Amino acid sequence: MAHETVYCIGIDIGGTKISLGVFDSNGLLYGQIQNVPVPFDEKKVADPNRMINLITPFIEDAQNHYSPLIGIGLSICGNVDKHTGEAVLTPNLHWRNVPFGAMVQRAFHLPVFAGTDVRAATLAERLWGVARNARFFAWCTVGTGYGGYLFLDGKLYDGYHGFAGPFGHITWDEEGYPCGCGRRGCFETFVAGPAIARAGQAAVDAGHSPLMASLSQGGRVTTQVVIQAYYQNDAAAVSIIEQVARLIAINLSGLVNALDLEMIVLGGGVIQACPKLLDRIDHHIRYHLMSDEARRDLRLEQETFVNSALYGAAADVFVRSGVIHEALGA
Ligand SMILES: [Zn+2]
């Protein structure tokens, strides 16, 4: 029996850009992913009304070309109430209690399904990606931030308050660097993109890396510069990335030891720019695993999609509207 193809729009709102795409329930992307910059006001607060204006041409075009279009999936970089679509706390956008889901619904007269980006990415990897048959895995992103989400015993794991997942805020050094979460010394402050750039800058300031100094052309050392130098075997850059791999391995091994995971899917800007980091984490993590079984079976995989959260926004629409009949806890 042939099934009618149904479509939805996925939208991923990141800290700097908004990505949009049209998808079917097999996770197929129609046309190209469109990107528009997040519009910020003079106080560096993202402007939700201008955001809706910016995405309107794309959505109207999709409404004209794809039918039936059953909804809009919204993935947002922060805490989102999945029932109301309210962006409860999104530090990168400087949003607190913005009813963005309801605003999008009013603007386009389509059902809206909103959620946190890491949760969406986890769903996409489980439904259409490398974790397709996994029952116990973690999604881990290394980019501007570091953290992820859990999929346990066949379901997305939300926790008691719905706050489960941010393992980047496990403390590594209680007297360490201040963290965006308000505490100190979280793993994120040692391994995310800004930490890599900071370590690169320190190496240049100490005169340890003429290569990174020349690649930054007199400006601040960026994460990209450290990665570029790493791929050219610069000793200082190699030691920075090696230390990042070691700390991520310690952090993730804690999850695997506590939760008996079978797989970790790693994504985000740093992993995309530096896939060798994944191999180094894979190398170091074996040392910290408790059981021979985990050492033998644990798989570390790179994310399947260019933007797993965008695919996940679409997946969320199909799962929560019942087009995809899988009880994944979405
Ligand atoms: Zn923190």
Residues whose N, C-alpha, C, O or C-beta is under 5 A from the ligand:
A	BS01	ZN	H169 C179 G180 C181 C186
